[in-house]
Amino acid sequence: MSRVRLGAVGAGWWATSNHFPIFAGRDDVELVGVCGIGPELGAVRDQFGFGMATTHYSELLDAGLDAVVVSTPHDLHYAQAAAAIDRGLHVLVEKPVTLNASQGWDLADRVTAAGVHFLAPYGWNYKPFTIEAKRLVDAGHLGTVQHVLCHMASPTRGLFAGDTNHIRALWDSQTSGPDPSTWQSPAHGGGYAHGQVTHSSALLFWLSGLRAASVMAKVSTGGAAVDLFNAAVITFDNGALGSLSGAATVPDGDPYQVDIRIFGTEGVLLLDTERERMSLHRYDGQKFDLDVPPGSGAYECIVPPNRFIDLITGASTENNSDAEVAARSVELIDAMLRSAAGGGAEVLVHDDDRETP
């Protein structure tokens, strides 16, 4: 394939600040069309050189595409991604890819049946130090996972409960900032669990290969319309236990916190984006301590859109955030919110017989 014919469903702040500049800068991508709403759609088309603009995504999907990037509000992802997959198109879908478990796994099944590439752009899954952590885990240095800690906190109070323009200022978008109706509305998948825990949980599932079996969770809104704080106790399919926490109230300008610790029968993995460290220490005394360059822990999403195109062209075969990883994150968050709505009672994450690879 000489050039990937790409369409974009969604033309808001994140697409225009991150994805579109990357795709527009590649010689092997043709930006066929963009679908969106609002008065800025024509300006977005002209800014990035899309061949057409439409307010109907079905019209875009029928425009002879090879691939689609979906970056619409969370509650719209499923229908738009499913329609693209069913047309045999490769799909990059923003996280969370869906808001409930059944839809997440349905997308994974559709991807398998269609034989297309699917990537959810989780930036931390593509950092060199997390890739090294994954290599060590896959080499068996942890042994069997018995316990995990998964924590994330970020400077996102404004995104979920106030003025969203602070988040906009972190990325250079010429469109309006994040839409509060997406991030601050429970009906549209707003809140910290869907908006941020999706990152940390997807990183955990990719690193560990675990799948959650049951969860007991509580959330707190801190006076907002959506959750700002999350706490959960998780049991995984293999019997391992885990604790998960999330908080939206890191002061603006402070670094994001993602702290994952995995305890196995052979050793312990520590991965920390804030203090920028990664180590795996084995009980036999062997130690792997990676020298992580300053600034490497900061969040960015440069590699995933590029990797999506590379998968399609055959330039790469490595997908660190495929439909399986995305579905495991979705089903955990779905179960967490169901548990919290029931007062923290333990709920099953899944009831199918899907085998863990």
Rosetta blueprint (number, residue, H / E / L):
1 M L
2 S L
3 R L
4 V E
5 R E
6 L E
7 G E
8 A E
9 V E
10 G L
11 A L
12 G L
13 W H
14 W H
15 A H
16 T H
17 S H
18 N H
19 H H
20 F H
21 P H
22 I H
23 F H
24 A H
25 G L
26 R L
27 D L
28 D L
29 V E
30 E E
31 L E
32 V E
33 G E
34 V E
35 C E
36 G L
37 I L
38 G L
39 P L
40 E L
41 L H
42 G H
43 A H
44 V H
45 R H
46 D H
47 Q H
48 F H
49 G L
50 F L
51 G L
52 M L
53 A E
54 T E
55 T L
56 H L
57 Y H
58 S H
59 E H
60 L H
61 L H
62 D L
63 A L
64 G L
65 L L
66 D L
67 A E
68 V E
69 V E
70 V E
71 S L
72 T L
73 P L
74 H H
75 D H
76 L H
77 H H
78 Y H
79 A H
80 Q H
81 A H
82 A H
83 A H
84 A H
85 I H
86 D H
87 R L
88 G L
89 L L
90 H E
91 V E
92 L E
93 V E
94 E L
95 K L
96 P L
97 V L
98 T L
99 L L
100 N L
101 A H
102 S H
103 Q H
104 G H
105 W H
106 D H
107 L H
108 A H
109 D H
110 R H
111 V H
112 T H
113 A H
114 A H
115 G L
116 V L
117 H L
118 F E
119 L E
120 A L
121 P L
122 Y L
123 G H
124 W H
125 N H
126 Y H
127 K L
128 P H
129 F H
130 T H
131 I H
132 E H
133 A H
134 K H
135 R H
136 L H
137 V H
138 D H
139 A L
140 G L
141 H L
142 L L
143 G L
144 T L
145 V E
146 Q E
147 H E
148 V E
149 L E
150 C E
151 H E
152 M E
153 A E
154 S L
155 P E
156 T L
157 R H
158 G H
159 L H
160 F H
161 A H
162 G L
163 D L
164 T L
165 N H
166 H H
167 I H
168 R H
169 A H
170 L H
171 W L
172 D L
173 S L
174 Q L
175 T L
176 S L
177 G L
178 P L
179 D L
180 P H
181 S H
182 T H
183 W H
184 Q L
185 S L
186 P H
187 A H
188 H H
189 G L
190 G L
191 G L
192 Y H
193 A H
194 H H
195 G H
196 Q H
197 V H
198 T H
199 H H
200 S H
201 S H
202 A H
203 L H
204 L H
205 F H
206 W H
207 L H
208 S H
209 G L
210 L L
211 R L
212 A E
213 A E
214 S E
215 V E
216 M E
217 A E
218 K E
219 V E
220 S E
221 T L
222 G L
223 G L
224 A L
225 A L
226 V L
227 D L
228 L L
229 F E
230 N E
231 A E
232 A E
233 V E
234 I E
235 T E
236 F E
237 D L
238 N L
239 G L
240 A L
241 L E
242 G E
243 S E
244 L E
245 S E
246 G E
247 A E
248 A L
249 T E
250 V L
251 P L
252 D L
253 G L
254 D L
255 P L
256 Y L
257 Q E
258 V E
259 D E
260 I E
261 R E
262 I E
263 F E
264 G E
265 T L
266 E L
267 G E
268 V E
269 L E
270 L E
271 L E
272 D E
273 T L
274 E L
275 R L
276 E L
277 R E
278 M E
279 S E
280 L E
281 H E
282 R E
283 Y L
284 D L
285 G L
286 Q L
287 K E
288 F E
289 D E
290 L E
291 D L
292 V L
293 P L
294 P L
295 G L
296 S L
297 G L
298 A L
299 Y L
300 E L
301 C L
302 I L
303 V H
304 P H
305 P H
306 N H
307 R H
308 F H
309 I H
310 D H
311 L H
312 I H
313 T H
314 G L
315 A L
316 S L
317 T L
318 E L
319 N L
320 N L
321 S L
322 D L
323 A H
324 E H
325 V H
326 A H
327 A H
328 R H
329 S H
330 V H
331 E H
332 L H
333 I H
334 D H
335 A H
336 M H
337 L H
338 R H
339 S H
340 A H
341 A H
342 G L
343 G L
344 G L
345 A L
346 E L
347 V E
348 L E
349 V L
350 H L
351 D L
352 D L
353 D L
354 R L
355 E L
356 T L
357 P L
